[in-house]
Amino acid sequence: MSDLTRRWFFLVALLLLASAIQAQESDVSLTVYNNDLALVRDVRKFRIAKGRSEVKFLDVAARIEPTSVFFKSLSAPAQVRILEQNFEYDLVDSQKLLQKYLDQQVSLAADEGVTFSGILLSASRGDMVLRDASGGIKIVRGPTIKNISLPDLPEGLITRPTLVWKLDSSAGGEHKTEVGYLTHGIQWHAEYVGVTNENDTSLELSGWVSIDNRSGATYKNAKLKLVAGDVHRAQRAREQMFMPKTRVLEMAATSDGFEEKSFFEYHLYTLQRPATVKNNQIKQLALFEPAAVKVDKKYIFDGAKQPKKVRVDLVFANSKEAGLGMPLPKGKVRVYKRDSDKSLVLVGEDFVEHTPKDEKVKIYVGDAFDVVGERIQKSRRHLGKDSWEENWTIQLRNHKSAMVAVSVREHFAQNWEILRKSHDYKKKDAHSIEFFIQVPAGGEVTVDYLVRYNR
């Protein structure tokens, strides 16, 4: 063969390879919800024969909802008709292979170089039962078997989940096709990290989204969208969960981040660059750049719910004036504070719900160590069958070196009326009031009130 001929064959081979690669190019869009659901849209080029033919679509999620699949030729939608659609998920494994080879010739390599050949009669619990050429029966124990030789892969077994369409097309050639489906096993959630300043009046807040992919497929260079909101789904029978044992944590760069917009009754976060979401991977992406948020530190004593415990909340407004002003998806918030040596110390964490802009965010970080509350019932007096009075005192003790303002909350179940009080209060609703008490450094304050109930 001349050099010119070799070069010609080499060029043809490269062209064929490029054509094959182009045929498998895909444009993937991945829309992930925060309730174990994702919508996959995959645009690929396929060569469809004129007349009746079969198209196989590989690399689909193992936890696909088969009834949610849609297929369409974008090149000639009116000329391609779908006759049948199948989801093939009978994946190959050693036991399935052996069951397919019952009553067929196999070869076994055992210990010490011994080989057994014959018709496979049984393959259970690791042991093999063979009938050799003479008609004799041999039982080969599982622990002694080193290798099993089989001629080929039986029909009906596949190595990857596959969608198969039987088509009837009046236009043959290359078609640009669109495939979409819903899959379980992939979800996302938001996580926030806040660092307070020295006097707890400002919070440096950053947001991340974590995408947990256990769907059984990898989505390469996907257009990624995240939906925040509670999407209603029709109830169905509980499916068996696919739970891989290994996970990879990937941290993504903060550039080219998410663009947020309102969409129907939800909020849509679109990543401004392609992203690969691998199977069995947790990918973290920056939701927004760190923002300095003004916060209020609140001490709350609710003696009926938490005896002696004074809870501490950090409250801030999700507004532009406060440093934010974008819809925040629900997620966990971790709050840190720097020590004198600049090291970070976790001071508390909490979950927040979906929060629209211009609404308040409340983070319960923990209970105060040096501020103590005590709720005591001093008396209870019956006035008749349907009326009685109760006298309550709330003692607040502050062991800090600075004054603290404590919100004292009291709850009432019946028709009630405050007859006497030591401090002014604010009526929160039909069944609760709130005192706002300033407790001096190293001091103690007692709140006293008398309430009458009438049935």
C-alpha positions as CSV (number, residue, x, y, z in Angstrom):
1,M,0.0,0.0,0.0
2,S,1.4,3.4,-1.0
3,D,1.9,6.3,1.3
4,L,-0.9,8.2,-0.5
5,T,-3.3,5.4,-0.1
6,R,-2.5,5.1,3.6
7,R,-3.0,8.8,4.1
8,W,-6.4,8.6,2.2
9,F,-7.6,5.7,4.4
10,F,-6.4,7.6,7.5
11,L,-8.3,10.8,6.5
12,V,-11.5,8.7,5.8
13,A,-11.2,7.1,9.2
14,L,-10.9,10.5,10.9
15,L,-13.9,11.8,9.1
16,L,-15.9,8.7,10.1
17,L,-14.8,9.1,13.7
18,A,-15.7,12.8,13.7
19,S,-19.1,11.9,12.2
20,A,-19.7,9.3,14.9
21,I,-18.7,11.8,17.6
22,Q,-21.0,14.5,16.2
23,A,-23.9,12.1,16.1
24,Q,-23.5,11.5,19.8
25,E,-23.1,15.2,20.7
26,S,-25.8,16.3,23.1
27,D,-27.2,19.5,24.5
28,V,-28.4,18.7,28.1
29,S,-30.6,20.9,30.3
30,L,-31.1,19.8,33.9
31,T,-33.8,21.3,36.0
32,V,-33.5,20.2,39.7
33,Y,-36.3,20.5,42.3
34,N,-35.8,20.2,46.0
35,N,-38.1,17.2,46.5
36,D,-36.0,14.3,45.0
37,L,-36.9,15.1,41.4
38,A,-35.3,16.5,38.2
39,L,-36.3,17.2,34.7
40,V,-33.8,16.1,32.0
41,R,-33.9,17.6,28.5
42,D,-31.4,16.1,26.0
43,V,-31.0,17.3,22.4
44,R,-29.0,14.9,20.2
45,K,-28.5,14.1,16.5
46,F,-29.5,10.6,15.3
47,R,-29.5,9.0,11.9
48,I,-33.1,7.7,11.4
49,A,-33.7,5.4,8.5
50,K,-36.7,5.9,6.2
51,G,-39.6,3.6,7.0
52,R,-39.6,1.6,10.2
53,S,-36.5,1.6,12.4
54,E,-35.3,1.4,16.0
55,V,-33.4,4.2,17.9
56,K,-31.6,3.5,21.2
57,F,-30.9,6.3,23.6
58,L,-28.1,5.5,26.1
59,D,-26.9,7.2,29.3
60,V,-30.3,7.8,30.8
61,A,-30.9,7.9,34.6
62,A,-31.5,4.5,36.3
63,R,-34.3,6.1,38.4
64,I,-36.2,7.5,35.5
65,E,-40.0,7.7,35.5
66,P,-40.7,5.8,32.3
67,T,-44.1,7.2,31.8
68,S,-42.7,10.8,31.8
69,V,-40.5,10.3,28.7
70,F,-41.1,12.3,25.6
71,F,-39.4,12.1,22.2
72,K,-39.6,14.5,19.2
73,S,-37.7,15.0,16.0
74,L,-36.9,18.7,15.8
75,S,-35.8,18.4,12.2
76,A,-39.0,16.9,10.8
77,P,-41.6,16.5,13.6
78,A,-44.5,15.8,11.3
79,Q,-42.6,13.0,9.4
80,V,-41.5,10.9,12.4
81,R,-44.1,8.8,14.1
82,I,-43.4,6.9,17.4
83,L,-44.8,3.3,17.2
84,E,-43.4,2.0,20.5
85,Q,-41.4,3.3,23.4
86,N,-39.5,1.1,25.9
87,F,-37.3,1.6,28.9
88,E,-34.7,-1.3,29.1
89,Y,-33.3,-1.6,32.6
90,D,-32.4,-5.4,32.8
91,L,-28.8,-4.6,33.5
92,V,-26.2,-7.3,33.3
93,D,-24.7,-9.0,36.4
94,S,-23.1,-12.3,37.1
95,Q,-26.2,-14.1,38.4
96,K,-28.4,-12.9,35.5
97,L,-25.7,-14.0,33.0
98,L,-25.6,-17.5,34.5
99,Q,-29.4,-17.8,34.5
100,K,-29.4,-16.9,30.8
101,Y,-26.9,-19.7,30.2
102,L,-28.9,-22.6,31.7
103,D,-28.9,-25.6,29.4
104,Q,-25.9,-24.2,27.5
105,Q,-22.2,-24.9,27.3
106,V,-19.9,-23.2,29.8
107,S,-16.4,-23.5,31.0
108,L,-15.2,-23.2,34.6
109,A,-11.6,-22.6,35.8
110,A,-11.2,-23.9,39.4
111,D,-8.3,-24.2,41.9
112,E,-5.0,-25.7,40.9
113,G,-5.6,-25.2,37.2
114,V,-8.5,-27.6,36.9
115,T,-11.0,-26.9,34.2
116,F,-14.6,-28.1,34.0
117,S,-16.7,-27.9,30.8
118,G,-20.3,-29.0,30.2
119,I,-24.0,-28.0,30.1
120,L,-25.0,-25.7,32.9
121,L,-27.9,-27.2,34.8
122,S,-28.0,-25.0,37.9
123,A,-26.3,-21.9,39.3
124,S,-27.5,-21.1,42.8
125,R,-25.8,-20.1,46.0
126,G,-22.5,-19.9,44.2
127,D,-22.3,-23.6,43.3
128,M,-22.5,-24.9,39.7
129,V,-24.0,-28.1,38.4
130,L,-22.7,-29.3,35.1
131,R,-23.5,-32.3,32.8
132,D,-20.3,-33.3,30.9
133,A,-20.0,-34.9,27.5
134,S,-20.4,-38.4,28.9
135,G,-23.7,-37.5,30.6
136,G,-22.1,-37.4,34.1
137,I,-23.1,-34.8,36.6
138,K,-20.5,-32.6,38.3
139,I,-21.1,-30.2,41.2
140,V,-18.4,-27.5,41.4
141,R,-18.4,-25.7,44.7
142,G,-18.5,-21.9,44.5
143,P,-15.4,-21.1,46.6
144,T,-13.2,-23.2,44.2
145,I,-14.3,-21.4,41.1
146,K,-11.8,-18.8,39.8
147,N,-13.2,-17.9,36.4
148,I,-16.2,-18.6,34.2
149,S,-16.0,-18.5,30.4
150,L,-19.2,-17.6,28.4
151,P,-19.4,-17.2,24.6
152,D,-21.2,-13.8,24.4
153,L,-23.7,-11.5,26.1
154,P,-27.2,-13.1,25.9
155,E,-29.9,-11.1,24.1
156,G,-32.0,-9.0,26.4
157,L,-29.3,-8.0,28.8
158,I,-27.7,-4.5,28.6
159,T,-24.9,-2.8,30.3
160,R,-26.6,0.6,30.8
161,P,-30.2,1.8,31.2
162,T,-31.5,2.5,27.7
163,L,-34.5,4.1,26.1
164,V,-35.6,2.4,22.9
165,W,-38.0,3.8,20.3
166,K,-39.5,2.0,17.3
167,L,-40.2,4.7,14.7
168,D,-41.9,5.1,11.4
169,S,-40.3,7.9,9.4
170,S,-41.1,9.2,6.0
171,A,-37.9,11.3,6.0
172,G,-34.6,9.4,6.3
173,G,-31.3,10.9,7.3
174,E,-29.8,12.8,10.3
175,H,-32.4,14.2,12.7
176,K,-32.0,16.6,15.5
177,T,-34.1,15.0,18.3
178,E,-35.3,16.1,21.7
179,V,-35.7,13.7,24.6
180,G,-37.0,14.6,28.0
181,Y,-37.9,12.7,31.2
182,L,-38.3,13.1,34.9
183,T,-36.0,11.2,37.3
184,H,-35.7,10.6,41.0
185,G,-32.5,10.4,42.9
186,I,-31.4,14.0,42.4
187,Q,-32.2,17.0,44.5
188,W,-30.8,20.3,45.8
189,H,-30.8,22.3,48.9
190,A,-29.4,25.6,50.0
191,E,-26.8,26.2,52.8
192,Y,-25.8,29.5,54.3
193,V,-22.7,30.5,56.2
194,G,-22.8,33.7,58.4
195,V,-20.0,35.3,60.4
196,T,-21.0,37.8,63.0
197,N,-18.9,40.9,63.9
198,E,-17.6,41.6,67.4
199,N,-20.8,43.1,68.8
200,D,-23.2,40.9,66.8
201,T,-24.7,43.8,64.8
202,S,-23.6,42.6,61.4
203,L,-23.5,39.2,59.7
204,E,-21.3,38.4,56.7
205,L,-23.6,36.0,54.9
206,S,-22.8,33.7,51.9
207,G,-25.1,31.2,50.3
208,W,-24.4,27.8,48.6
209,V,-26.5,25.3,46.8
210,S,-25.7,21.6,47.1
211,I,-26.8,19.2,44.3
212,D,-26.9,15.6,45.4
213,N,-27.0,13.3,42.4
214,R,-27.9,9.6,43.0
215,S,-30.0,9.2,39.8
216,G,-27.6,6.7,38.1
217,A,-26.5,9.1,35.3
218,T,-24.0,11.8,34.7
219,Y,-25.1,15.1,33.0
220,K,-22.1,16.6,31.1
221,N,-21.9,20.3,30.5
222,A,-25.6,20.7,31.4
223,K,-27.6,23.9,31.4
224,L,-28.4,23.9,35.1
225,K,-31.6,25.3,36.6
226,L,-32.8,25.0,40.2
227,V,-36.5,25.5,41.2
228,A,-37.2,26.8,44.7
229,G,-40.8,26.2,45.9
230,D,-43.2,23.4,46.9
231,V,-44.2,21.8,43.6
232,H,-47.3,19.6,44.1
233,R,-47.0,16.0,42.7
234,A,-49.7,13.4,42.4
235,Q,-49.4,10.7,45.0
236,R,-48.1,7.4,43.9
237,A,-46.8,4.1,45.4
238,R,-43.5,4.3,47.2
239,E,-40.6,3.3,45.1
240,Q,-37.5,1.4,46.3
241,M,-34.7,3.9,46.9
242,F,-31.4,3.6,45.1
243,M,-28.7,4.5,47.7
244,P,-25.1,4.4,46.5
245,K,-22.4,3.9,49.1
246,T,-19.9,6.3,47.7
247,R,-20.1,10.0,47.3
248,V,-17.8,12.7,46.0
249,L,-17.9,16.3,47.2
250,E,-17.0,18.9,44.6
251,M,-16.7,22.6,45.3
252,A,-17.4,24.9,42.4
253,A,-15.9,28.4,41.8
254,T,-18.0,31.5,42.6
255,S,-17.7,33.2,39.2
256,D,-20.5,32.9,36.6
257,G,-23.0,32.2,39.3
258,F,-26.8,32.0,39.5
259,E,-29.3,34.4,38.0
260,E,-32.6,34.4,39.9
261,K,-36.1,35.2,38.5
262,S,-39.7,34.6,39.5
263,F,-41.3,31.7,37.6
264,F,-44.9,30.8,37.9
265,E,-45.4,30.5,41.7
266,Y,-41.8,29.6,42.3
267,H,-38.3,31.0,41.9
268,L,-35.9,29.8,39.3
269,Y,-32.1,30.0,39.7
270,T,-30.2,29.5,36.4
271,L,-26.4,28.9,36.4
272,Q,-24.8,31.2,33.9
273,R,-22.3,28.6,32.6
274,P,-22.5,24.8,31.8
275,A,-21.8,22.4,34.7
276,T,-21.2,18.7,34.8
277,V,-23.2,16.9,37.5
278,K,-21.7,13.5,38.0
279,N,-23.5,10.4,39.3
280,N,-22.8,9.7,43.0
281,Q,-21.6,13.3,43.6
282,I,-22.5,16.2,45.7
283,K,-21.7,19.4,43.8
284,Q,-21.7,22.8,45.7
285,L,-22.1,26.0,43.8
286,A,-22.1,29.6,45.1
287,L,-25.7,31.0,45.2
288,F,-24.6,34.7,45.8
289,E,-21.5,36.6,46.7
290,P,-21.0,37.3,50.5
291,A,-23.1,40.2,51.7
292,A,-22.8,42.2,54.9
293,V,-26.3,42.1,56.6
294,K,-27.5,44.2,59.5
295,V,-28.8,41.9,62.3
296,D,-30.6,42.3,65.6
297,K,-29.7,39.9,68.5
298,K,-32.8,39.0,70.4
299,Y,-33.2,37.3,73.8
300,I,-36.5,35.5,74.3
301,F,-37.9,33.8,77.4
302,D,-40.9,31.6,76.9
303,G,-41.2,29.9,80.3
304,A,-44.2,27.7,79.3
305,K,-42.2,26.1,76.5
306,Q,-38.6,26.3,77.7
307,P,-38.3,26.6,81.5
308,K,-35.2,28.6,82.6
309,K,-33.9,28.7,79.0
310,V,-33.5,32.1,77.3
311,R,-33.1,31.5,73.6
312,V,-31.1,33.7,71.3
313,D,-32.2,34.7,67.8
314,L,-30.4,36.6,65.1
315,V,-33.0,38.5,63.0
316,F,-32.4,40.4,59.8
317,A,-34.5,41.7,56.9
318,N,-34.0,40.2,53.5
319,S,-33.9,43.6,51.8
320,K,-31.6,45.6,49.7
321,E,-31.3,48.1,52.5
322,A,-30.0,45.4,54.8
323,G,-27.6,44.1,52.2
324,L,-29.5,41.3,50.5
325,G,-32.9,41.6,48.8
326,M,-33.2,38.4,46.8
327,P,-35.5,35.4,47.4
328,L,-33.7,32.9,49.6
329,P,-34.5,29.2,49.2
330,K,-34.9,27.1,52.3
331,G,-31.9,25.5,53.9
332,K,-29.5,25.3,56.8
333,V,-27.8,28.4,58.2
334,R,-24.6,28.0,60.2
335,V,-23.4,31.0,62.2
336,Y,-19.8,31.5,63.3
337,K,-17.9,34.2,65.2
338,R,-14.2,35.0,65.3
339,D,-12.3,34.6,68.5
340,S,-9.6,37.1,69.5
341,D,-7.0,34.9,67.7
342,K,-9.1,35.2,64.5
343,S,-10.2,31.6,64.6
344,L,-13.8,30.8,63.8
345,V,-16.1,29.2,66.4
346,L,-19.6,27.8,65.6
347,V,-22.2,29.6,67.7
348,G,-25.3,28.0,66.3
349,E,-27.2,26.7,63.3
350,D,-30.9,26.6,62.2
351,F,-33.1,25.9,59.2
352,V,-34.9,28.7,57.4
353,E,-37.9,28.3,55.1
354,H,-38.3,29.8,51.6
355,T,-38.0,33.6,52.3
356,P,-39.2,36.2,49.7
357,K,-37.4,39.5,49.5
358,D,-38.4,42.1,52.1
359,E,-39.4,39.5,54.6
360,K,-37.5,38.9,57.9
361,V,-35.2,35.9,58.5
362,K,-34.9,34.5,62.0
363,I,-32.1,32.2,63.1
364,Y,-32.3,30.4,66.4
365,V,-28.6,30.1,67.3
366,G,-28.9,28.6,70.8
367,D,-29.7,29.4,74.5
368,A,-27.9,32.1,76.6
369,F,-25.5,30.8,79.2
370,D,-25.5,33.9,81.4
371,V,-29.1,35.0,81.1
372,V,-31.6,32.9,83.1
373,G,-35.4,33.0,83.3
374,E,-37.7,31.4,85.9
375,R,-41.5,31.3,85.7
376,I,-43.4,30.8,89.0
377,Q,-47.2,30.5,89.6
378,K,-47.7,32.3,92.9
379,S,-51.4,31.6,93.3
380,R,-54.6,30.3,91.7
381,R,-58.0,31.3,93.0
382,H,-61.4,30.1,91.8
383,L,-64.1,32.7,91.5
384,G,-66.9,30.4,90.5
385,K,-67.7,27.5,88.2
386,D,-66.4,29.2,85.1
387,S,-64.0,31.8,86.4
388,W,-60.6,31.8,88.1
389,E,-57.5,34.0,88.6
390,E,-53.8,33.2,88.4
391,N,-50.9,35.2,89.6
392,W,-47.6,34.6,87.8
393,T,-44.1,36.0,88.3
394,I,-41.2,35.8,85.9
395,Q,-37.7,36.3,87.2
396,L,-34.9,37.3,84.8
397,R,-31.3,37.2,86.0
398,N,-28.5,38.7,84.0
399,H,-24.9,37.5,84.8
400,K,-23.4,39.4,81.9
401,S,-21.3,42.5,82.2
402,A,-23.7,44.4,79.9
403,M,-27.4,45.1,79.9
404,V,-29.6,42.8,77.9
405,A,-33.1,43.3,76.5
406,V,-35.3,40.2,77.0
407,S,-38.6,39.5,75.3
408,V,-40.9,37.6,77.7
409,R,-43.8,35.7,76.1
410,E,-46.9,34.4,77.9
411,H,-49.7,32.3,76.4
412,F,-53.4,32.0,77.4
413,A,-55.8,29.3,76.2
414,Q,-59.2,30.6,77.4
415,N,-61.0,34.0,77.5
416,W,-58.6,36.1,79.5
417,E,-58.1,39.5,81.0
418,I,-55.0,41.0,82.6
419,L,-56.1,42.7,85.9
420,R,-52.7,43.8,87.2
421,K,-49.2,44.0,85.7
422,S,-45.8,45.2,86.8
423,H,-44.7,46.1,83.3
424,D,-46.3,47.1,80.1
425,Y,-46.9,44.5,77.5
426,K,-47.9,44.1,73.9
427,K,-50.7,41.9,72.8
428,K,-49.3,39.6,70.0
429,D,-52.6,37.8,69.2
430,A,-55.7,36.5,70.8
431,H,-53.8,34.0,73.0
432,S,-50.4,35.6,73.8
433,I,-48.7,38.8,75.1
434,E,-45.1,39.9,75.2
435,F,-43.2,42.0,77.8
436,F,-40.0,43.8,76.7
437,I,-37.7,43.9,79.7
438,Q,-34.3,45.5,80.1
439,V,-32.2,43.6,82.6
440,P,-29.1,45.5,83.9
441,A,-25.7,43.9,84.0
442,G,-25.4,41.6,87.0
443,G,-29.0,42.4,87.9
444,E,-32.4,40.9,88.3
445,V,-35.9,41.9,87.2
446,T,-39.2,40.4,88.3
447,V,-42.3,40.6,86.1
448,D,-45.6,40.1,87.9
449,Y,-49.1,39.9,86.5
450,L,-52.6,38.7,87.5
451,V,-54.8,37.2,84.9
452,R,-58.5,36.3,85.1
453,Y,-60.0,33.5,82.9
454,N,-63.7,33.2,82.0
455,R,-65.2,30.3,80.2
